[in-house]
Amino acid sequence: MAEDYDTMTVAELKDLLKEAGLPVSGKKADLVARLAESSVAEKVETSDSNEDWEEDGDWDEEAVVGHVAKQKPVLDEETKAALSLRSEQKKKTPSFRRTEWFRYKRLSRSGWRAPHGMDSKQRRNYKYRSSLVRVGHGKVSLTRGFHPSGFREVMVQNTVDLEIIDPETEAARVGRGVGGRKREHIYSRADELGIRVLNRRRDI
C-alpha cells in the first residue's frame, strides 16, 4: 500500500489525510509514512475486534497499568459543563495576530503583542486588521488552568514534583529546560504513579 501512496500527488495524499482526520503538514515522505501507519493501525484494530472474548473475562490481572496516553480525568458535572462551554466559546474566538504579522516572517512566528503608535491601524481597530485581545474574549473562570483534556496542568521540574500530583484530576507538564536524562526519570516515575505527562516526547 505504501507503494501506491508513493505514486500519488501531495494534494491527493492531503485529501486522504483529511478524510482520516490526520495532520496534513510535512513533506511528501512524512505524508506517506503517516498514511502507512494509519492503515497498519486500522488493520490491527480490525483484527482485534474480530476476536471473540469470553464474558467471564480471561484477563491478565497482573498486567502493569503504567502510563496511559489517553487516560481521562475524574471530573464533576459542573466542571464538565464548564469545559464544554469553554470549547464552544473557543470556536468563536478570533485568532490574535501581531501587528504587521503578514509582512515579516519573524513577526508571524511570534506571539501576540499589544499594538502601539498613534497611527496604528490595529490599535484603532480598523476592520481590515486582525482582532485585539479584549476582556470580552475571556473564557469560563472555572476552567482556567485546565488542559483541553480536562486535567489541571502542574509544572514539573524533577521527580519530587510528581509526588504532590493527584493523577485523577491533575497532569504533569515537564519544564522546557529539563534535560533528556532527567526527563527519562520523570517519565518512568510518572508511569509508576499513573500520571499523565502532557508534553511527553516520543523519542524518549
Summary of the structure (lengths in Angstrom):
residues: 204
radius of gyration: 22.7
end to end distance: 29.3
largest distance: 74.5
contacts: 437
relative contact order: 0.10
helix: 42%
strand: 6%
